[in-house]
Amino acid sequence: QRIEFCLKVHNESVKAMRYPPKKYNEDLETAQERREREQEELEYAKEMADDEDDF
């Protein structure tokens, strides 16, 4: 019984690593959106710094 349990846990772990959940793909999309947002924030910060230099 113990060996069967260990094999079952092992097989489930291998399946989980091989096929990530669909939620993972949604997180990837939000990560790209996050990168775009951070890039926009950096550009805005540079513009603000340039505006401060003008004064």
C-alpha positions as a LaTeX table, in Angstrom:
\begin{tabular}{lrrr}
\hline
Residue & $x$ (\AA) & $y$ (\AA) & $z$ (\AA) \\
\hline
Gln1 & 0.00 & 0.00 & 0.00 \\
Arg2 & 2.80 & 2.39 & 0.86 \\
Ile3 & 4.54 & 1.73 & $-2.46$ \\
Glu4 & 1.30 & 2.25 & $-4.37$ \\
Phe5 & 0.76 & 5.54 & $-2.56$ \\
Cys6 & 4.31 & 6.72 & $-3.32$ \\
Leu7 & 3.97 & 5.79 & $-7.00$ \\
Lys8 & 0.63 & 7.58 & $-7.20$ \\
Val9 & 2.08 & 10.74 & $-5.64$ \\
His10 & 5.08 & 10.56 & $-7.96$ \\
Asn11 & 2.92 & 10.14 & $-11.08$ \\
Glu12 & 0.66 & 13.03 & $-10.07$ \\
Ser13 & 3.71 & 15.22 & $-9.47$ \\
Val14 & 5.14 & 14.38 & $-12.89$ \\
Lys15 & 1.81 & 15.19 & $-14.55$ \\
Ala16 & 1.60 & 18.49 & $-12.67$ \\
Met17 & 5.08 & 19.50 & $-13.82$ \\
Arg18 & 4.46 & 18.40 & $-17.39$ \\
Tyr19 & 1.15 & 20.19 & $-17.83$ \\
Pro20 & 0.98 & 23.49 & $-15.92$ \\
Pro21 & $-2.52$ & 24.65 & $-15.00$ \\
Lys22 & $-4.42$ & 27.02 & $-17.28$ \\
Lys23 & $-4.17$ & 29.68 & $-14.60$ \\
Tyr24 & $-0.44$ & 29.83 & $-15.37$ \\
Asn25 & $-1.13$ & 31.06 & $-18.92$ \\
Glu26 & $-3.38$ & 33.81 & $-17.60$ \\
Asp27 & $-0.57$ & 34.94 & $-15.31$ \\
Leu28 & 1.79 & 35.13 & $-18.29$ \\
Glu29 & $-0.54$ & 37.53 & $-20.04$ \\
Thr30 & $-0.80$ & 39.70 & $-16.98$ \\
Ala31 & 2.99 & 39.65 & $-16.67$ \\
Gln32 & 3.29 & 41.07 & $-20.19$ \\
Glu33 & 0.69 & 43.70 & $-19.40$ \\
Arg34 & 2.62 & 44.50 & $-16.23$ \\
Arg35 & 5.83 & 44.96 & $-18.27$ \\
Glu36 & 4.03 & 47.31 & $-20.66$ \\
Arg37 & 2.61 & 49.30 & $-17.75$ \\
Glu38 & 6.04 & 49.56 & $-16.10$ \\
Gln39 & 7.54 & 50.72 & $-19.41$ \\
Glu40 & 4.86 & 53.41 & $-19.68$ \\
Glu41 & 5.55 & 54.48 & $-16.10$ \\
Leu42 & 9.29 & 54.74 & $-16.84$ \\
Glu43 & 8.61 & 56.88 & $-19.90$ \\
Tyr44 & 6.28 & 59.10 & $-17.88$ \\
Ala45 & 8.90 & 59.45 & $-15.13$ \\
Lys46 & 11.51 & 60.45 & $-17.72$ \\
Glu47 & 9.14 & 63.06 & $-19.14$ \\
Met48 & 8.48 & 64.41 & $-15.66$ \\
Ala49 & 12.24 & 64.60 & $-14.97$ \\
Asp50 & 12.77 & 66.44 & $-18.26$ \\
Asp51 & 9.97 & 68.88 & $-17.37$ \\
Glu52 & 11.59 & 69.56 & $-13.98$ \\
Asp53 & 14.91 & 70.29 & $-15.70$ \\
Asp54 & 13.21 & 73.00 & $-17.77$ \\
Phe55 & 12.38 & 75.08 & $-14.68$ \\
\hline
\end{tabular}
